[in-house]
Amino acid sequence: MTVSDDARKFYAKLMAAHARSADPRIEEAFASVPREAFLGPGPWTVFAGDG
């Protein structure tokens, strides 16, 4: 498992919890899609919290 895989799984759990989803497919979908493949080259600006 790579660091990206770990980050993807963490993000998936976070999104499913935030959505209060009881459907495990939501978490599985977020965990399986490599969203970083859809971004341009880094470095990227990351915003968290209240912005």
PDBQT receptor file of N, H, CA, C and O in Angstrom, charges set to zero:
ATOM      1  N   MET A   1       0.849  -1.178   0.000  1.00  0.00    +0.000 N 
ATOM      2  CA  MET A   1       0.000   0.000   0.000  1.00  0.00    +0.000 C 
ATOM      3  C   MET A   1       0.895   1.242   0.000  1.00  0.00    +0.000 C 
ATOM      4  O   MET A   1       1.881   1.310   0.734  1.00  0.00    +0.000 OA
ATOM      5  N   THR A   2       0.537   2.219  -0.831  1.00  0.00    +0.000 N 
ATOM      6  H   THR A   2      -0.264   2.164  -1.427  1.00  0.00    +0.000 HD
ATOM      7  CA  THR A   2       1.332   3.439  -0.942  1.00  0.00    +0.000 C 
ATOM      8  C   THR A   2       0.776   4.534  -0.031  1.00  0.00    +0.000 C 
ATOM      9  O   THR A   2      -0.306   4.400   0.540  1.00  0.00    +0.000 OA
ATOM     10  N   VAL A   3       1.537   5.609   0.090  1.00  0.00    +0.000 N 
ATOM     11  H   VAL A   3       2.416   5.717  -0.374  1.00  0.00    +0.000 HD
ATOM     12  CA  VAL A   3       1.076   6.761   0.859  1.00  0.00    +0.000 C 
ATOM     13  C   VAL A   3      -0.203   7.321   0.227  1.00  0.00    +0.000 C 
ATOM     14  O   VAL A   3      -1.121   7.734   0.936  1.00  0.00    +0.000 OA
ATOM     15  N   SER A   4      -0.257   7.332  -1.103  1.00  0.00    +0.000 N 
ATOM     16  H   SER A   4       0.488   6.996  -1.679  1.00  0.00    +0.000 HD
ATOM     17  CA  SER A   4      -1.463   7.811  -1.793  1.00  0.00    +0.000 C 
ATOM     18  C   SER A   4      -2.668   6.935  -1.473  1.00  0.00    +0.000 C 
ATOM     19  O   SER A   4      -3.770   7.443  -1.268  1.00  0.00    +0.000 OA
ATOM     20  N   ASP A   5      -2.463   5.632  -1.430  1.00  0.00    +0.000 N 
ATOM     21  H   ASP A   5      -1.568   5.219  -1.596  1.00  0.00    +0.000 HD
ATOM     22  CA  ASP A   5      -3.555   4.712  -1.076  1.00  0.00    +0.000 C 
ATOM     23  C   ASP A   5      -4.066   5.002   0.336  1.00  0.00    +0.000 C 
ATOM     24  O   ASP A   5      -5.273   5.040   0.578  1.00  0.00    +0.000 OA
ATOM     25  N   ASP A   6      -3.129   5.204   1.258  1.00  0.00    +0.000 N 
ATOM     26  H   ASP A   6      -2.149   5.173   1.061  1.00  0.00    +0.000 HD
ATOM     27  CA  ASP A   6      -3.503   5.509   2.641  1.00  0.00    +0.000 C 
ATOM     28  C   ASP A   6      -4.286   6.818   2.714  1.00  0.00    +0.000 C 
ATOM     29  O   ASP A   6      -5.300   6.904   3.407  1.00  0.00    +0.000 OA
ATOM     30  N   ALA A   7      -3.811   7.831   1.996  1.00  0.00    +0.000 N 
ATOM     31  H   ALA A   7      -2.988   7.760   1.433  1.00  0.00    +0.000 HD
ATOM     32  CA  ALA A   7      -4.491   9.130   2.000  1.00  0.00    +0.000 C 
ATOM     33  C   ALA A   7      -5.883   9.011   1.393  1.00  0.00    +0.000 C 
ATOM     34  O   ALA A   7      -6.836   9.615   1.886  1.00  0.00    +0.000 OA
ATOM     35  N   ARG A   8      -5.996   8.233   0.326  1.00  0.00    +0.000 N 
ATOM     36  H   ARG A   8      -5.222   7.743  -0.075  1.00  0.00    +0.000 HD
ATOM     37  CA  ARG A   8      -7.282   8.034  -0.335  1.00  0.00    +0.000 C 
ATOM     38  C   ARG A   8      -8.274   7.361   0.614  1.00  0.00    +0.000 C 
ATOM     39  O   ARG A   8      -9.438   7.758   0.674  1.00  0.00    +0.000 OA
ATOM     40  N   LYS A   9      -7.828   6.355   1.348  1.00  0.00    +0.000 N 
ATOM     41  H   LYS A   9      -6.883   6.032   1.299  1.00  0.00    +0.000 HD
ATOM     42  CA  LYS A   9      -8.709   5.656   2.292  1.00  0.00    +0.000 C 
ATOM     43  C   LYS A   9      -9.133   6.569   3.439  1.00  0.00    +0.000 C 
ATOM     44  O   LYS A   9     -10.285   6.549   3.871  1.00  0.00    +0.000 OA
ATOM     45  N   PHE A  10      -8.180   7.374   3.927  1.00  0.00    +0.000 N 
ATOM     46  H   PHE A  10      -7.244   7.391   3.575  1.00  0.00    +0.000 HD
ATOM     47  CA  PHE A  10      -8.500   8.325   4.991  1.00  0.00    +0.000 C 
ATOM     48  C   PHE A  10      -9.549   9.324   4.508  1.00  0.00    +0.000 C 
ATOM     49  O   PHE A  10     -10.529   9.591   5.203  1.00  0.00    +0.000 OA
ATOM     50  N   TYR A  11      -9.337   9.870   3.316  1.00  0.00    +0.000 N 
ATOM     51  H   TYR A  11      -8.541   9.653   2.751  1.00  0.00    +0.000 HD
ATOM     52  CA  TYR A  11     -10.277  10.831   2.730  1.00  0.00    +0.000 C 
ATOM     53  C   TYR A  11     -11.651  10.189   2.535  1.00  0.00    +0.000 C 
ATOM     54  O   TYR A  11     -12.679  10.819   2.785  1.00  0.00    +0.000 OA
ATOM     55  N   ALA A  12     -11.660   8.952   2.092  1.00  0.00    +0.000 N 
ATOM     56  H   ALA A  12     -10.825   8.441   1.889  1.00  0.00    +0.000 HD
ATOM     57  CA  ALA A  12     -12.917   8.237   1.871  1.00  0.00    +0.000 C 
ATOM     58  C   ALA A  12     -13.702   8.102   3.172  1.00  0.00    +0.000 C 
ATOM     59  O   ALA A  12     -14.910   8.333   3.196  1.00  0.00    +0.000 OA
ATOM     60  N   LYS A  13     -13.027   7.734   4.238  1.00  0.00    +0.000 N 
ATOM     61  H   LYS A  13     -12.045   7.547   4.218  1.00  0.00    +0.000 HD
ATOM     62  CA  LYS A  13     -13.694   7.607   5.538  1.00  0.00    +0.000 C 
ATOM     63  C   LYS A  13     -14.220   8.964   6.004  1.00  0.00    +0.000 C 
ATOM     64  O   LYS A  13     -15.328   9.064   6.530  1.00  0.00    +0.000 OA
ATOM     65  N   LEU A  14     -13.413  10.000   5.803  1.00  0.00    +0.000 N 
ATOM     66  H   LEU A  14     -12.513   9.918   5.375  1.00  0.00    +0.000 HD
ATOM     67  CA  LEU A  14     -13.800  11.350   6.200  1.00  0.00    +0.000 C 
ATOM     68  C   LEU A  14     -15.045  11.811   5.444  1.00  0.00    +0.000 C 
ATOM     69  O   LEU A  14     -15.973  12.346   6.050  1.00  0.00    +0.000 OA
ATOM     70  N   MET A  15     -15.073  11.613   4.144  1.00  0.00    +0.000 N 
ATOM     71  H   MET A  15     -14.319  11.178   3.651  1.00  0.00    +0.000 HD
ATOM     72  CA  MET A  15     -16.210  12.043   3.323  1.00  0.00    +0.000 C 
ATOM     73  C   MET A  15     -17.476  11.251   3.656  1.00  0.00    +0.000 C 
ATOM     74  O   MET A  15     -18.564  11.823   3.732  1.00  0.00    +0.000 OA
ATOM     75  N   ALA A  16     -17.338   9.948   3.852  1.00  0.00    +0.000 N 
ATOM     76  H   ALA A  16     -16.454   9.484   3.790  1.00  0.00    +0.000 HD
ATOM     77  CA  ALA A  16     -18.499   9.123   4.197  1.00  0.00    +0.000 C 
ATOM     78  C   ALA A  16     -19.058   9.525   5.565  1.00  0.00    +0.000 C 
ATOM     79  O   ALA A  16     -20.274   9.576   5.752  1.00  0.00    +0.000 OA
ATOM     80  N   ALA A  17     -18.172   9.809   6.510  1.00  0.00    +0.000 N 
ATOM     81  H   ALA A  17     -17.184   9.767   6.358  1.00  0.00    +0.000 HD
ATOM     82  CA  ALA A  17     -18.625  10.229   7.837  1.00  0.00    +0.000 C 
ATOM     83  C   ALA A  17     -19.294  11.597   7.767  1.00  0.00    +0.000 C 
ATOM     84  O   ALA A  17     -20.335  11.815   8.388  1.00  0.00    +0.000 OA
ATOM     85  N   HIS A  18     -18.702  12.512   7.017  1.00  0.00    +0.000 N 
ATOM     86  H   HIS A  18     -17.857  12.335   6.513  1.00  0.00    +0.000 HD
ATOM     87  CA  HIS A  18     -19.268  13.858   6.891  1.00  0.00    +0.000 C 
ATOM     88  C   HIS A  18     -20.658  13.812   6.240  1.00  0.00    +0.000 C 
ATOM     89  O   HIS A  18     -21.547  14.582   6.603  1.00  0.00    +0.000 OA
ATOM     90  N   ALA A  19     -20.829  12.914   5.290  1.00  0.00    +0.000 N 
ATOM     91  H   ALA A  19     -20.107  12.289   4.995  1.00  0.00    +0.000 HD
ATOM     92  CA  ALA A  19     -22.120  12.767   4.608  1.00  0.00    +0.000 C 
ATOM     93  C   ALA A  19     -23.113  11.947   5.429  1.00  0.00    +0.000 C 
ATOM     94  O   ALA A  19     -24.286  11.844   5.072  1.00  0.00    +0.000 OA
ATOM     95  N   ARG A  20     -22.639  11.372   6.523  1.00  0.00    +0.000 N 
ATOM     96  H   ARG A  20     -21.686  11.456   6.813  1.00  0.00    +0.000 HD
ATOM     97  CA  ARG A  20     -23.461  10.485   7.358  1.00  0.00    +0.000 C 
ATOM     98  C   ARG A  20     -24.046   9.349   6.536  1.00  0.00    +0.000 C 
ATOM     99  O   ARG A  20     -25.209   8.974   6.687  1.00  0.00    +0.000 OA
ATOM    100  N   SER A  21     -23.203   8.815   5.664  1.00  0.00    +0.000 N 
ATOM    101  H   SER A  21     -22.258   9.119   5.542  1.00  0.00    +0.000 HD
ATOM    102  CA  SER A  21     -23.644   7.743   4.771  1.00  0.00    +0.000 C 
ATOM    103  C   SER A  21     -23.516   6.384   5.453  1.00  0.00    +0.000 C 
ATOM    104  O   SER A  21     -22.480   6.059   6.034  1.00  0.00    +0.000 OA
ATOM    105  N   ALA A  22     -24.575   5.608   5.373  1.00  0.00    +0.000 N 
ATOM    106  H   ALA A  22     -25.416   5.871   4.901  1.00  0.00    +0.000 HD
ATOM    107  CA  ALA A  22     -24.545   4.236   5.881  1.00  0.00    +0.000 C 
ATOM    108  C   ALA A  22     -24.262   3.248   4.755  1.00  0.00    +0.000 C 
ATOM    109  O   ALA A  22     -24.165   2.043   4.984  1.00  0.00    +0.000 OA
ATOM    110  N   ASP A  23     -24.131   3.770   3.538  1.00  0.00    +0.000 N 
ATOM    111  H   ASP A  23     -24.209   4.749   3.352  1.00  0.00    +0.000 HD
ATOM    112  CA  ASP A  23     -23.901   2.927   2.364  1.00  0.00    +0.000 C 
ATOM    113  C   ASP A  23     -22.391   2.753   2.159  1.00  0.00    +0.000 C 
ATOM    114  O   ASP A  23     -21.712   3.721   1.816  1.00  0.00    +0.000 OA
ATOM    115  N   PRO A  24     -21.855   1.556   2.357  1.00  0.00    +0.000 N 
ATOM    116  CA  PRO A  24     -20.407   1.349   2.234  1.00  0.00    +0.000 C 
ATOM    117  C   PRO A  24     -19.875   1.613   0.828  1.00  0.00    +0.000 C 
ATOM    118  O   PRO A  24     -18.672   1.804   0.648  1.00  0.00    +0.000 OA
ATOM    119  N   ARG A  25     -20.752   1.626  -0.160  1.00  0.00    +0.000 N 
ATOM    120  H   ARG A  25     -21.729   1.472  -0.014  1.00  0.00    +0.000 HD
ATOM    121  CA  ARG A  25     -20.302   1.887  -1.534  1.00  0.00    +0.000 C 
ATOM    122  C   ARG A  25     -19.787   3.310  -1.705  1.00  0.00    +0.000 C 
ATOM    123  O   ARG A  25     -18.932   3.560  -2.556  1.00  0.00    +0.000 OA
ATOM    124  N   ILE A  26     -20.295   4.242  -0.909  1.00  0.00    +0.000 N 
ATOM    125  H   ILE A  26     -20.989   4.039  -0.219  1.00  0.00    +0.000 HD
ATOM    126  CA  ILE A  26     -19.824   5.629  -0.985  1.00  0.00    +0.000 C 
ATOM    127  C   ILE A  26     -18.351   5.685  -0.595  1.00  0.00    +0.000 C 
ATOM    128  O   ILE A  26     -17.533   6.261  -1.312  1.00  0.00    +0.000 OA
ATOM    129  N   GLU A  27     -18.021   5.090   0.535  1.00  0.00    +0.000 N 
ATOM    130  H   GLU A  27     -18.686   4.622   1.118  1.00  0.00    +0.000 HD
ATOM    131  CA  GLU A  27     -16.626   5.062   0.983  1.00  0.00    +0.000 C 
ATOM    132  C   GLU A  27     -15.756   4.309  -0.019  1.00  0.00    +0.000 C 
ATOM    133  O   GLU A  27     -14.648   4.748  -0.329  1.00  0.00    +0.000 OA
ATOM    134  N   GLU A  28     -16.244   3.191  -0.522  1.00  0.00    +0.000 N 
ATOM    135  H   GLU A  28     -17.144   2.835  -0.271  1.00  0.00    +0.000 HD
ATOM    136  CA  GLU A  28     -15.484   2.407  -1.501  1.00  0.00    +0.000 C 
ATOM    137  C   GLU A  28     -15.216   3.209  -2.767  1.00  0.00    +0.000 C 
ATOM    138  O   GLU A  28     -14.130   3.121  -3.340  1.00  0.00    +0.000 OA
ATOM    139  N   ALA A  29     -16.197   3.988  -3.205  1.00  0.00    +0.000 N 
ATOM    140  H   ALA A  29     -17.079   4.060  -2.739  1.00  0.00    +0.000 HD
ATOM    141  CA  ALA A  29     -16.017   4.802  -4.413  1.00  0.00    +0.000 C 
ATOM    142  C   ALA A  29     -14.948   5.863  -4.192  1.00  0.00    +0.000 C 
ATOM    143  O   ALA A  29     -14.062   6.034  -5.028  1.00  0.00    +0.000 OA
ATOM    144  N   PHE A  30     -15.024   6.572  -3.076  1.00  0.00    +0.000 N 
ATOM    145  H   PHE A  30     -15.744   6.433  -2.396  1.00  0.00    +0.000 HD
ATOM    146  CA  PHE A  30     -14.009   7.583  -2.786  1.00  0.00    +0.000 C 
ATOM    147  C   PHE A  30     -12.626   6.954  -2.647  1.00  0.00    +0.000 C 
ATOM    148  O   PHE A  30     -11.634   7.547  -3.069  1.00  0.00    +0.000 OA
ATOM    149  N   ALA A  31     -12.551   5.767  -2.062  1.00  0.00    +0.000 N 
ATOM    150  H   ALA A  31     -13.357   5.286  -1.719  1.00  0.00    +0.000 HD
ATOM    151  CA  ALA A  31     -11.261   5.107  -1.861  1.00  0.00    +0.000 C 
ATOM    152  C   ALA A  31     -10.669   4.570  -3.154  1.00  0.00    +0.000 C 
ATOM    153  O   ALA A  31      -9.453   4.409  -3.252  1.00  0.00    +0.000 OA
ATOM    154  N   SER A  32     -11.498   4.292  -4.140  1.00  0.00    +0.000 N 
ATOM    155  H   SER A  32     -12.486   4.422  -4.061  1.00  0.00    +0.000 HD
ATOM    156  CA  SER A  32     -10.992   3.643  -5.353  1.00  0.00    +0.000 C 
ATOM    157  C   SER A  32     -10.600   4.608  -6.469  1.00  0.00    +0.000 C 
ATOM    158  O   SER A  32      -9.872   4.223  -7.383  1.00  0.00    +0.000 OA
ATOM    159  N   VAL A  33     -11.070   5.852  -6.410  1.00  0.00    +0.000 N 
ATOM    160  H   VAL A  33     -11.661   6.164  -5.666  1.00  0.00    +0.000 HD
ATOM    161  CA  VAL A  33     -10.788   6.804  -7.494  1.00  0.00    +0.000 C 
ATOM    162  C   VAL A  33      -9.536   7.614  -7.174  1.00  0.00    +0.000 C 
ATOM    163  O   VAL A  33      -9.505   8.329  -6.172  1.00  0.00    +0.000 OA
ATOM    164  N   PRO A  34      -8.503   7.512  -8.011  1.00  0.00    +0.000 N 
ATOM    165  CA  PRO A  34      -7.270   8.290  -7.785  1.00  0.00    +0.000 C 
ATOM    166  C   PRO A  34      -7.460   9.737  -8.254  1.00  0.00    +0.000 C 
ATOM    167  O   PRO A  34      -7.045  10.099  -9.355  1.00  0.00    +0.000 OA
ATOM    168  N   ARG A  35      -8.087  10.551  -7.414  1.00  0.00    +0.000 N 
ATOM    169  H   ARG A  35      -8.424  10.257  -6.519  1.00  0.00    +0.000 HD
ATOM    170  CA  ARG A  35      -8.395  11.930  -7.805  1.00  0.00    +0.000 C 
ATOM    171  C   ARG A  35      -7.160  12.718  -8.197  1.00  0.00    +0.000 C 
ATOM    172  O   ARG A  35      -7.260  13.649  -8.997  1.00  0.00    +0.000 OA
ATOM    173  N   GLU A  36      -6.004  12.376  -7.662  1.00  0.00    +0.000 N 
ATOM    174  H   GLU A  36      -5.923  11.620  -7.012  1.00  0.00    +0.000 HD
ATOM    175  CA  GLU A  36      -4.776  13.105  -8.001  1.00  0.00    +0.000 C 
ATOM    176  C   GLU A  36      -4.432  12.983  -9.484  1.00  0.00    +0.000 C 
ATOM    177  O   GLU A  36      -3.692  13.812 -10.014  1.00  0.00    +0.000 OA
ATOM    178  N   ALA A  37      -4.951  11.972 -10.152  1.00  0.00    +0.000 N 
ATOM    179  H   ALA A  37      -5.551  11.298  -9.721  1.00  0.00    +0.000 HD
ATOM    180  CA  ALA A  37      -4.696  11.789 -11.586  1.00  0.00    +0.000 C 
ATOM    181  C   ALA A  37      -5.407  12.851 -12.422  1.00  0.00    +0.000 C 
ATOM    182  O   ALA A  37      -5.069  13.044 -13.590  1.00  0.00    +0.000 OA
ATOM    183  N   PHE A  38      -6.384  13.539 -11.840  1.00  0.00    +0.000 N 
ATOM    184  H   PHE A  38      -6.658  13.382 -10.892  1.00  0.00    +0.000 HD
ATOM    185  CA  PHE A  38      -7.150  14.537 -12.571  1.00  0.00    +0.000 C 
ATOM    186  C   PHE A  38      -6.640  15.957 -12.344  1.00  0.00    +0.000 C 
ATOM    187  O   PHE A  38      -7.195  16.911 -12.890  1.00  0.00    +0.000 OA
ATOM    188  N   LEU A  39      -5.583  16.101 -11.538  1.00  0.00    +0.000 N 
ATOM    189  H   LEU A  39      -5.132  15.326 -11.095  1.00  0.00    +0.000 HD
ATOM    190  CA  LEU A  39      -5.000  17.409 -11.256  1.00  0.00    +0.000 C 
ATOM    191  C   LEU A  39      -3.822  17.665 -12.177  1.00  0.00    +0.000 C 
ATOM    192  O   LEU A  39      -3.210  16.732 -12.696  1.00  0.00    +0.000 OA
ATOM    193  N   GLY A  40      -3.517  18.916 -12.371  1.00  0.00    +0.000 N 
ATOM    194  H   GLY A  40      -4.015  19.674 -11.950  1.00  0.00    +0.000 HD
ATOM    195  CA  GLY A  40      -2.307  19.265 -13.106  1.00  0.00    +0.000 C 
ATOM    196  C   GLY A  40      -1.092  19.015 -12.225  1.00  0.00    +0.000 C 
ATOM    197  O   GLY A  40      -1.228  18.556 -11.091  1.00  0.00    +0.000 OA
ATOM    198  N   PRO A  41       0.095  19.314 -12.742  1.00  0.00    +0.000 N 
ATOM    199  CA  PRO A  41       1.301  19.095 -11.947  1.00  0.00    +0.000 C 
ATOM    200  C   PRO A  41       1.319  19.989 -10.697  1.00  0.00    +0.000 C 
ATOM    201  O   PRO A  41       0.856  21.129 -10.726  1.00  0.00    +0.000 OA
ATOM    202  N   GLY A  42       1.858  19.449  -9.612  1.00  0.00    +0.000 N 
ATOM    203  H   GLY A  42       2.233  18.523  -9.588  1.00  0.00    +0.000 HD
ATOM    204  CA  GLY A  42       1.971  20.186  -8.353  1.00  0.00    +0.000 C 
ATOM    205  C   GLY A  42       3.072  21.224  -8.429  1.00  0.00    +0.000 C 
ATOM    206  O   GLY A  42       3.706  21.356  -9.476  1.00  0.00    +0.000 OA
ATOM    207  N   PRO A  43       3.320  21.951  -7.378  1.00  0.00    +0.000 N 
ATOM    208  CA  PRO A  43       2.650  21.843  -6.073  1.00  0.00    +0.000 C 
ATOM    209  C   PRO A  43       1.258  22.460  -6.117  1.00  0.00    +0.000 C 
ATOM    210  O   PRO A  43       0.971  23.340  -6.928  1.00  0.00    +0.000 OA
ATOM    211  N   TRP A  44       0.405  21.975  -5.225  1.00  0.00    +0.000 N 
ATOM    212  H   TRP A  44       0.638  21.260  -4.567  1.00  0.00    +0.000 HD
ATOM    213  CA  TRP A  44      -0.973  22.438  -5.166  1.00  0.00    +0.000 C 
ATOM    214  C   TRP A  44      -1.187  23.229  -3.888  1.00  0.00    +0.000 C 
ATOM    215  O   TRP A  44      -0.553  22.964  -2.866  1.00  0.00    +0.000 OA
ATOM    216  N   THR A  45      -2.077  24.192  -3.953  1.00  0.00    +0.000 N 
ATOM    217  H   THR A  45      -2.592  24.408  -4.783  1.00  0.00    +0.000 HD
ATOM    218  CA  THR A  45      -2.479  24.929  -2.763  1.00  0.00    +0.000 C 
ATOM    219  C   THR A  45      -3.642  24.170  -2.138  1.00  0.00    +0.000 C 
ATOM    220  O   THR A  45      -4.627  23.859  -2.807  1.00  0.00    +0.000 OA
ATOM    221  N   VAL A  46      -3.518  23.880  -0.861  1.00  0.00    +0.000 N 
ATOM    222  H   VAL A  46      -2.717  24.133  -0.317  1.00  0.00    +0.000 HD
ATOM    223  CA  VAL A  46      -4.539  23.108  -0.156  1.00  0.00    +0.000 C 
ATOM    224  C   VAL A  46      -5.175  23.997   0.902  1.00  0.00    +0.000 C 
ATOM    225  O   VAL A  46      -4.479  24.625   1.699  1.00  0.00    +0.000 OA
ATOM    226  N   PHE A  47      -6.489  24.045   0.902  1.00  0.00    +0.000 N 
ATOM    227  H   PHE A  47      -7.054  23.534   0.254  1.00  0.00    +0.000 HD
ATOM    228  CA  PHE A  47      -7.232  24.797   1.906  1.00  0.00    +0.000 C 
ATOM    229  C   PHE A  47      -7.916  23.806   2.836  1.00  0.00    +0.000 C 
ATOM    230  O   PHE A  47      -8.412  22.770   2.394  1.00  0.00    +0.000 OA
ATOM    231  N   ALA A  48      -7.942  24.127   4.125  1.00  0.00    +0.000 N 
ATOM    232  H   ALA A  48      -7.539  24.969   4.484  1.00  0.00    +0.000 HD
ATOM    233  CA  ALA A  48      -8.600  23.260   5.095  1.00  0.00    +0.000 C 
ATOM    234  C   ALA A  48      -9.358  24.122   6.096  1.00  0.00    +0.000 C 
ATOM    235  O   ALA A  48      -9.053  25.301   6.277  1.00  0.00    +0.000 OA
ATOM    236  N   GLY A  49     -10.311  23.539   6.719  1.00  0.00    +0.000 N 
ATOM    237  H   GLY A  49     -10.559  22.581   6.573  1.00  0.00    +0.000 HD
ATOM    238  CA  GLY A  49     -11.072  24.249   7.736  1.00  0.00    +0.000 C 
ATOM    239  C   GLY A  49     -11.943  25.332   7.143  1.00  0.00    +0.000 C 
ATOM    240  O   GLY A  49     -12.616  25.120   6.135  1.00  0.00    +0.000 OA
ATOM    241  N   ASP A  50     -11.930  26.498   7.774  1.00  0.00    +0.000 N 
ATOM    242  H   ASP A  50     -11.384  26.670   8.594  1.00  0.00    +0.000 HD
ATOM    243  CA  ASP A  50     -12.777  27.608   7.342  1.00  0.00    +0.000 C 
ATOM    244  C   ASP A  50     -12.148  28.438   6.232  1.00  0.00    +0.000 C 
ATOM    245  O   ASP A  50     -12.665  29.503   5.894  1.00  0.00    +0.000 OA
ATOM    246  N   GLY A  51     -11.059  27.978   5.666  1.00  0.00    +0.000 N 
ATOM    247  H   GLY A  51     -10.639  27.113   5.941  1.00  0.00    +0.000 HD
ATOM    248  CA  GLY A  51     -10.495  28.591   4.486  1.00  0.00    +0.000 C 
ATOM    249  C   GLY A  51      -9.470  29.609   4.734  1.00  0.00    +0.000 C 
ATOM    250  O   GLY A  51      -8.932  30.187   3.790  1.00  0.00    +0.000 OA
TER     251      GLY A  51
